[in-house]
Amino acid sequence: MDLGKRYRLSANAKLREERLGGVIYCHKTQRLFLVISLLMPFLEADGTETAGEIAHRLQHEGCLPISALGKVAEGLERLARAGVIDEL
């Protein structure tokens, strides 16, 4: 996952917020993806900020521990490979 690039939820995917994170349904593959709450701001983004800018903002707000950044990048990478998020 390149934190210098902008991403947004694919047009083929629908995100629903849940108590502990979210659920994504991909219409193209008919698969469900469970996501942790740390990923939600990245998935709800409209693509105007880079992933790194979102991470920096969340760290500044105290919502994203630096120690969790690797797991967030890994989760976003998996979603990108699955076609759930698109690089802009």
C-alpha positions in Angstrom: 0.0 0.0 0.0 1.5 3.3 -1.1 0.6 5.8 1.5 1.4 8.6 -0.9 -1.5 7.6 -3.2 -5.3 8.4 -3.0 -7.8 5.6 -2.7 -11.5 5.2 -2.3 -14.1 2.5 -2.0 -14.8 0.8 -5.4 -18.1 1.5 -7.1 -18.6 -2.3 -7.0 -18.5 -2.2 -3.1 -20.9 -1.1 -0.4 -19.7 -0.3 3.1 -21.9 -0.6 6.1 -20.7 0.7 9.5 -21.0 -1.8 12.4 -20.4 -1.6 16.1 -16.8 -2.9 15.9 -15.9 -1.7 12.4 -17.6 -2.4 9.2 -18.8 -4.8 6.6 -18.1 -4.5 2.9 -20.1 -6.3 0.3 -18.5 -6.5 -3.2 -21.1 -6.8 -5.9 -18.6 -7.9 -8.5 -17.3 -10.9 -6.5 -20.3 -11.4 -4.2 -17.9 -11.5 -1.2 -18.2 -10.0 2.3 -15.3 -8.4 4.0 -15.2 -7.6 7.7 -13.0 -4.6 8.6 -11.7 -3.3 11.8 -12.7 0.2 13.0 -9.2 1.6 12.3 -9.8 1.1 8.6 -13.1 2.9 8.5 -11.8 6.5 7.9 -9.8 5.2 5.0 -12.8 3.4 3.5 -15.1 6.3 4.0 -12.7 8.8 2.4 -13.7 10.4 -0.9 -10.2 10.2 -2.4 -9.2 13.9 -1.9 -6.6 12.9 0.7 -3.7 10.4 0.3 -3.7 7.4 2.6 -0.7 9.0 4.3 -2.6 12.3 4.9 -5.5 10.4 6.4 -3.1 8.4 8.7 -1.3 11.6 9.7 -4.6 13.4 10.6 -5.8 10.4 12.6 -2.5 10.1 14.5 -2.7 13.9 15.2 -6.2 13.4 16.6 -5.1 10.4 18.7 -7.2 7.9 16.8 -4.4 5.9 15.1 -1.5 4.7 17.2 1.8 4.7 15.2 2.1 1.0 16.2 -1.1 0.2 14.2 0.0 1.8 10.9 1.5 -1.4 9.6 -1.7 -3.3 10.2 -3.8 -0.6 8.6 -1.6 -0.6 5.5 -1.7 -4.4 5.3 -5.5 -4.4 5.6 -5.9 -1.7 2.9 -3.5 -3.6 0.6 -5.6 -6.8 1.0 -8.8 -4.8 0.1 -7.0 -3.3 -2.9 -6.0 -6.7 -4.2 -9.5 -7.9 -3.7 -10.8 -5.0 -5.8 -12.7 -3.4 -3.0 -10.8 -0.1 -3.0 -9.5 1.7 -6.1 -6.3 3.7 -6.5 -7.1 7.1 -8.0 
